């Protein structure tokens, strides 16, 4: 199962968007309750995990030079925030 560059770019952008949403929910969102923020964070880190799991067999080559460091950090931080 290989993906085109466009598909990889689309999936990577979705991961980055979810990571950014996690960071936003944990920090700057002022119009949400803590439970609403936790729900937002959980949904987004679960999305990241789902996408990464789906393509884990291609992790080293399929993502190319795209950096997943901040994405993985968002998952770790998000899980800590929700607990």
N, C-alpha and C positions, 0 to 999 in steps of 0.2 A: 504494500500500500504506500504509494508515494504521492506527494502533493506537489502542485505547481507552486512556483514562487508567489503567485497571487494568493493562493490558498494559505500558504505559510504566512505571508504578510498580513492577511485578514485575521488569521488565528492569533498571531503575535499581537496585533493591535487590540484585539479583544482581551488578551491577557493583560496588556499594559493598562487598558481602560479599567479592568477589574481591580488591578493593583492600585491604581490611582483612586478609585472609589473607596477602597478599603482605607487608605491613608486619609482621605477626606472625611470619611465617616468617623474615624477615630479621633480626628482633630478639630476640623473647622465647622462641621455641621452643628449649628446652634438651634435650629428649629425642629429638632427631633428628640424624642425621649431616648434614654439610654437603651431601652429595649428595642426601639426602632433602629438605632444605630447598630446594635449587636446583630439584628436580623439582616441589615444591609451588608455588614461585614461578613457574616456567615455565608450568605448567598453568593457573595463574590469570591471568597476563598474556596468554596465548594466548586464554583465554576472553573476556577484556575486548576484545581486538582483534577477535575474531570477532563479538561482539555489536555493537561500534561500526561495523564494516565492513558488517554486515547492514543497519544503519539509517542509513548515512552520508548518503544522499540526503535524510533528514529531520532531520539533525543540528541545524540552526539553529532549526527550529520544533518538531519532534516532542518533543525533550527538555524543551521549555518552560523554566522557570526552574531546572531541576535543574542543579546545578553539577558539571561533569565535571573540574574542575581536579585534585582529589586522585586521581581515577581515572586520568587521563592521567599524573600524576606517579608513581603506583604502577607503571604500565607501564614508564616510563623507568627508574625505580629498579630494578625487577625485572630488566630486561634487563641493566643494568649489573652487578647482583649475580650473575647466571647466567654472564656472560662471564668 
